[in-house]
Amino acid sequence: MSPDHPAHVAAFIGEVFGGPKTYTESHGGHREMVMHHLGKHLTEEQRRRWINLLADAADAVGLPGDPEFRSAFMAYVEWGSRLARMNSNLGETCDPETEPMPAWGWGVPGGPYKASGK
């Protein structure tokens, strides 16, 4: 993992949850994020560790702890980490479809996010 990875993740998650479009403007957006995971062959153990680290970080920065918010937040993290793991097992030469940057939304049908601009 590159030393810049934590900052890239923070920019991505910040943008998904309605913050500035730093990830898209500086790192190329959703497609580029997917491209960075190709061929990494993430394991289920690594994915679960990632989930735990994000939950700990949410506590450390004081994100709301109420059950509705935390359940929705963790559902997004769970969903996203499973996609990252799936993408990591694609070949490095795979060219993923261009998808818009996901944007957080409460209870959006079809998943815990909605495509930006739609």
N, C-alpha and C positions, 0 to 999 in steps of 0.2 A: 504494500500500500504506500502510496506516495505521501510525503510529509504534508502536502497541500490538501490531502483528502478531507480532514476535518473541516477546513474552511469551505471546501466545495460542497460538502454535505450540508453545512449550515446555510449556505446560500441557496441550495436547492430546496431544503425544507422551509426556509423562510419565504421563498417565492411561492411555493405550493400553498402555504397558509396565508397568503395575501400580502406578503412583504414586497420589498423592491424586487425588480426583475434582474437582480444581480447575476444569477446563474445563467439566465438566457443571454444577457448582454455580454458577460465575460467568458462564458464557457460553452456557449452554443445551444443551450436548451435541452429539451427532453431527449431528442435523438442522440445527441452527444453523450448524455448521461448513460443511455442504454449502451452505446458503443464502448464506453469505458469498462463496462461489466463483461463484455463478450470474452469468452475464453478464460475467464478467471476461475471457473469451476468451484464456485462457492459451495460449501457443505451445509447441511441442515444444522449442524452444531454451530458453525459460524453465523448463520442467519439468526439462530436463537440467541446467541451471545449479543449480536447487534441489537436485537429487540430489547434485551435486558439493559444494555448500555443506554439506549434512547429513553427507556423508562426512568433509569437513574438520573439521566440528564434533565428530564422533564421535572423531576422532583427537585433537583439541585437549583434549577433556575426559577422555581416557584410557579410552574404552570398550574392551573386550577386542578384540584384533586377531587372535585365532585365527580360522582360516578358517571354521569351522562357525558361530561366533557372527556374524562379520561378514557372511557370506553370508546368513544368516537376517535380520539387521537390514536389509541393503541390499535384500533381496527385499521386505520390508514397505514400505520407503521407495519402492521402484520401483512396487509395487502401488498404494500410496496416492496417489502423485503422478499416476499414470495416471488414477485415479478423479477426482482433483481437476481434472485437465485436461478430462476428459469432462464433469464437472458444470459447469465454467466456460463451456462452450459451449452449455449449455441456456439458454433464455430467462429473463430476470430475474423473470418472473411465474410460473415453474414452481414447483410446490409438491411438493418431493420427499417420498417416503414416509418415515414415521418409522421409523428403524432404530436399534437399540441402539448404544451407544458400542462400537466395536471394542475387543477386549482381546487382547493379544499371546498367542500360544501356539505352541509348537514343533511344526511339522509337522501342523497341524490340517488334515484333509481339506477341500478346497474353497477353500483360501486360507491365508495366513499369519496369520490371526486367527480368533477365535471371538467370537460375539456375547456381550456381557455378560449374565449371568444365565441363560444357556442351558447 
